[in-house]
Amino acid sequence: MGKYLAVLGGLAAMLLGVILVAFVWWREFYELIFGCIPPLLFFGGLIALVAGISSIKDGARTKRLEAETGEKTEGMNKDAK
């Protein structure tokens, strides 16, 4: 029975929240949402920038390691002949 009360209580809280936002605190809610957009864009861009730089560094490191591995393999093949 307690699970059903929790579900009903949750639904009632959601309904009350929607009613309060729609009819009482619409302006505050609107300002809050639009106030969150610039920081979200900034930090999303920052994360994308860091991920891009990291990807570029990893690609360069991979090329360098492949080149070193290729040189070592060629050197071993020449020694074996």
Contacts in CASP RR format, 6 or more apart in sequence:
PFRMAT RR
TARGET T0000
AUTHOR 0000-0000-0000
METHOD contacts of the structure
MODEL  1
MGKYLAVLGGLAAMLLGVILVAFVWWREFYELIFGCIPPLLFFGGLIALV
AGISSIKDGARTKRLEAETGEKTEGMNKDAK
21 29 0 8 1.000
END
